[in-house]
């Protein structure tokens, strides 16, 4: 005999909710976020939005996504050992940072034994991105199958540093000319990283992060075309960046929303192109006094990036807030992704979030908030003018203050920091790194200074 169950209506749910709330209004369950978007307690057919299907366009060489590792270092031999260990341990691609990017000679030694045709290598060189890109091009020795990721992002570097050695337009033109110069020799290469990470790490909202990424992407595309790069190549050579944190529903919705925003941007440029999205774990969510609970936060971030459909996921070491992660911390970050991929099988479904009324609604809300911020930046004269005038930084400051105020008033908890605090914290080992003096800036703007939410409760100054 088939057992059937009644399907409750929204009115039935409301009656039960009012009973559980014991006289408190159901409307009190509606929450507003930093973008003034509402999150309702119930989603269903009655308030459904159009369904969203935003899968990653293809797999990463047989894997659900590209497991990408970040390796920083100033000594080529140590970096090379770390690169080979991470690739042998399950990473599919590498991002390099540190003094080894200064020239092709140390970079070449750092990448000794790495087949650039099989293992993509990216750069995190800040305002020196074009010089590092030239060095990587030399290391690749003209191999047309080399999978290079130059990741040039002068706008992000400018926003964080609060200025650039020369006018920012010069740095953007240099990046675009560098891309155009290497495009023919390296057809597999990507050139720009258009990311809202600077906004996120400074305490910005999801909409602000997405809008900044979109504004950077439009600026880089325009500069690349002006430098002589074909539009299709410029679009394919732009990687989008997004931060993911322990708020995994919002994080995965951000990834999906960024794919929708890019669809609109590429259509506006006249050639719809699938997005390439790199999701990186947030540093503002990390704790320093007791870094071990960061493992939980990083797992949630990795889950969000994978379920959201990022093409590549980069998880930081859990000890990042205390210093440069060592081999153990990198191994833990790498293995977290391997467990999500090969044991939890997170990537077995093309778009796991599709069909959820709540996540579809949240994806569209964040996409609209990001697009609205992008349009606001464009009305201010573009991202360069907005940064110079401080308008964008002012909006970030307001979001940052609201987040700090909410935590101070108990509106959220940080495990291991404000709740479930361990009185006997086990120490962690971190690597030392050379201090790099800040570059001299001929042009200045208000910096988007990174923060950690936990710092206010750990006795540190922001």
N, C-alpha and C positions, 0 to 999 in steps of 0.2 A: 504494500500500500504506500503510495507516494504521500509524504508529509509536506504540506504547504504552510508557509508562514505569512502572516499579514505584513504588508509593506506600510510602515508608518508614514504619515504625511508630515509636512513641516508644522502643522498645527498640533499634531500629536507630540512631536518633539518639543515644541514650545511649552506645552502643558507639563511634560515631565521635567523640563529644565526649570520652570518656575517653581515646581514642587521641590526640586533639589536645592534651589537657591534660597528657599525659605523667606520669601518676601523681597529679596533683592531683585532689581530689574534685570531682565535678560540683556538689555542694551549695555549693561556693564561688562559683558563679555566681549564687546567689540573693542579692539585695540588699534591705536594709531601708531605708525612707525615714524622714523625720521623724515620720510618723504611725504608724510601726512596721508599715507595709504591705509585703508582700514583692513583689518583681518577679522573676519566674522567667525562666530563659533560653529557655524554649520554651512556647508556647501552641498548643493545637489542640483537636480534638474531645474528646480524652481528659480535658482539664481545663477545658472551655469552660463559661462562665456563660451565663445567658439573654441572648439578643441584645438590644442596645439600639438603638432608633431615636429619635434626638433632633434632628430638623431644626428650623431656624428656621421659625416658623409661616407667614411670607409674605415675599415679596421687598420691597425698599425702593424703591418707585416704579420698578420695572423693573430694578433692580440686584440683585445677589446679597446685598449688605448695605449698610448706611448708612456711607459714608465720612465720618467725623466729625473735625473739626479743632478743636484747642484754641488759643485766641488770648488772650493775656494783655496787659494794657496799662493805663496810667493816664491817657493822653491820648486823648480821644474821636476826634480826627481820624486819628491813627495807627492806632487800632484799626479804624476804619471802612475805611481803605485795606487793611488786612490781611484783614479779613472779606471784602470784595469780591474781593480777589485770590484768596483761597482758594476761594471759591465759583465764581468764573470758571475757576479752575484744576482743578476736578473734585471739590471737596468737596460733599457733599450737605447737611451740617448743621454747626453751629458751637456750641462751648462757649466762653463768655466768662468771663474771670477778671480781677481787678484793680480798680483804683479806679473804673473806669467803671461798676461795679455799684452805686456809692454812692447814686445817685438816678436818677430817670427822665429828667432832662434830659441828662446825659452819656451815659446808655445809649441814649437816642433818637438822639443824634448818632452814636454808634458804630454804630448799626444803620440809618443813613440809606441808602435805596436797597435794603434787603433786604426781600423779600416774605415775611413771616412765614407766609403760607399755603402757601408752596412750600418754603422752607428752614427747617427746625426750628432753634430757638435755645435752647440750654441755659445754665445758670448754674453757676459754681463759686464760691460765696460763703461757704462755711464756716458759722460759727454765725450769720452775718447773712443766711442763706438766705431767711427770710420777707420781710425788707425788700427784698432784691433781687427776689424773686418779685413783690411788689407793684409795684415799678418796671417790671418787664417787662410786667406786665398793663396798666399805663398806656400803655406804648409800643405795645402791640398794639391799642390803641384799641377794644377790645371786639369785634374780628373773631372770629366764632364758628369760623372755619376756621383760625385761627392755631395753628401747631404749636409750642406752648411746652413747654419741659422745665425745670421749676423746680429739679429735682435737689436738693431740700432734704434735708440729711443731718446733723442736729444730733448724732447719736450718733458718727458718724465724726469730726466736728470736735472733739467733746469728747475722744475717745480720743487723738487726735493732740496736741491742745493740753494735755491733762492737766487739763482743767477747763472751766467755763463761767461767764459773768458772773452767771447766776442758776441756781437748781437745774435740772438737765437736764430734769426733768419739765415745767418751765415752757416750755422751748424746744421740746420735742416737742409740747406742746399748742398752742403758737403756730404751729408748722408745720402741724399738722393743721387748725387753724381757718383758716389761710391757704388751704390746699387746698380746704376746704369752701366758703370764700367765693368762690373763683374757678372752681369746677367748673362752675357753670351757664353762665357767660359763655364759657368756653373748653372745650367738650366734647372737643377734640383734645389737651388738655394732659395731661402727666404731672407728678406732684407730688414724689415721693420717689425718692431714689437709695439703695437698700439695698445697700451694698457692703462687702466684706471687705478693701478696699484698705489700710486702716490696719493690719490684722494682717499682710498680706503685706509691706508696705514696712518694717515693723518687724522682719522676719525670721521671721515665722510660717510654719507649714506649710500645705499645701493644705487639709487638713481644718479647721484653725483659721480660715483665711480663709473657707471656705464656711460654717462654723458661725456665724461672726460675721455674715456677710451674712444668713443665715437668721434669726438672732435680731433683727437690726435690722428686717428685713422684717416679722416678726410684731409687733414693737413699734409700727411705723408704722401697720400695718393696724388694730391695736386702737385706737390713738389716733384714726385717721381716722374709724372707725365711731362712736366715742364723740363725735366732733365733729359728727356728723350726715351724714357722707358715706356714700352707699349702698355696701354691700359690693362690688358689682360694679364700681362706679366706683373705689373704693379699690384693688382688685386691678389693674384696668387702668391705674391711675395710678401704679403702683409699678414702677420700673425697677431691675433687679438689676445690680450691678457686679461685675466679676471682673478680676483682673490676669493678664496673659499675658506670658511672658518667653521667653528663648532655649531653655528646656527645653520644646520645642514639643509633645512627646507628652503630658506632664503638663498643660501649659497647655490644650491642646484638650480633654483629658479633663475638666479642671475646668469648662470651659464647658458641656459636655454633662451633667456631674454636677449643676451648678447648675440646669439645666432639670428634672432629675428631682426635686431637692429642692423646687423651687418647686411642682411638680405635687402633691407631698404636702402642702405648706403650704396651697395654695389649696383642695385637697380638704378639709383639716381645717377651713378657714373656711367650707366648705359650697358653694363655687362654683368648680369647676375652670376656670382661666383660663390661656391660653398665656403663657409667660414672655417678657418683654422684657429682653434681656441686652445690656449695654454692656461690651465688653472694652477695657481700657486697658493700654497697654504699661507694664511694670514699670520703676520708676526705680531699684530696688535693684540691677538688673543692669548699670547703666551705668557706664562709666569716665570719669574726668575728665581725667587726664594725657594720654591719647591717645584722644580721643572718636571717631575715625574708625571703628574696629571696631564701634562701637555701631550702625552702619548694618546690619551683619550680624545683630546681636542683634534689632534692631527688625524686620528682615525676617522672622526666625523667629517673632517675637511676632505680627506681622500674619498670617502663615500660620496660626498656631495659632488665632487668633481667628476667621478665616474658615472654616477646616476644622472647627473646633469648633461652628460654627453661631451665632456671636454675631450679633445683629440690627444692632449698630453696633460699629465698631472705631475706637479713637482711638490713633494712634501719636504718641509724643512726638518732639520734635526730637532728633537725635543728640547735640547739644551741651548737652543739659539739665543734665548734671552740672557743667558749667562756668559755667552761667548761663542766663538766659532765652533760648530759641532765637530766632534772627533769621529773616528771610523765607526765606533759603536753606535753613535747617534745616527749616522748616515745609514748604517745597516738596518737599524730599527725602522727608519723612514722607508727604506726600500722594501723591507719585508712586510711592512703594513700594507703597501700596495699589492704585493704578491699574494697576500692572504685574501684581500678583497677581490683580486682578479681570479686567482686559481683555486681558491677554496670556497669563497662565498659566491663566486661566479656572477659578480655584479654586472659584468658586461655581456652576459648571454642574451639580453634583450636590447633591441635597437634603441628604444627610448623608454626606460622603465617608468618615467614619470608621466607618460602619456596616459590619458584617461582618468587621471585624478582631477576631480572638479576643483579642489583647492589649489593644486599645483598649476593647473592650466590658468586659473584665475590669477594666481600670484605671478606667474610668468608674464602674462599680458600686462598686469599692473606695473611690474618692474620695467618691462620694455617701454611702456608709455612714459614712466617717470624718467628713464634714461634718455628717451627721445626728447622729452620736454627740456631736460637739462642741456642736451646738445643744442637744441634750438635757442635756448637762453644764451649759451656761450656764443653762438653764431650772431645773435642780435647785438652782442657786446663787441662785435668786430672780429670774432674768431678766438681761438684758444690763446694765441700769443697776446692779443690785446687784453683779454680777460685776466691773464696772469699778471701782465704789466700793471694794469689798473687795480688789481687786488680784489676784483669782484668775486671771482671764483673762490679765492682763499677766504673771503668773508662768509660765504655760504658753508664752506667746510668748517670754519670756526664755530658757526652756530650749531651744526650737527654734532661736532665734537663736544661742545659744552653741554648739549642736551644728553648725550650718552654718558658723560661723566656725572651729571646731575642725577640721572636715573640710577646709576650704580650707587652713588653716595646715599640716596634715599631708599635703598633696598629694593629698587625695581628689578634687579637681576642679581644673580649669584655667580661667583667664579669658584669652581671646585678647587680646593686646595689653597684658596686665597681668602675668600670670605665665608666659605662653608666647607666642612670636613677638612679642617686645617690639621696637618700633620705636625705635631710638636717636635718630632725627631727626624728631620729631613736627611735622607742619605745624600751625600755629596755627589756631584757629577764632574766628569773630566771634560775640559774643553781645550781646544788648541789655541796657541798664541798666534797673533797675526800682526804684521807690520802696520804701523799707523801711517795712513796716507794723508798728508797735509791737504787742506781744502784748496781747490784751484782758485786763482785770482780771477775775480769777476769784474768785467768792465760794464756789464749790465746786470742790474739787480731787480729782484721782485721779492715779495714776501714769501718765505719758504713754506712748503707744506711739511712741517716737521713731524716725523713719525712718532707715535705714542704707543704705549702698552696700557690697556685698561687696568691691569693688575698693579701697575707701578704706584698708583695712589694709595694702595693698601699694603705696600711692601716697604714703605718708608723712603721711597725714591722721589726725586723731583721729576716732573714730566719733561 
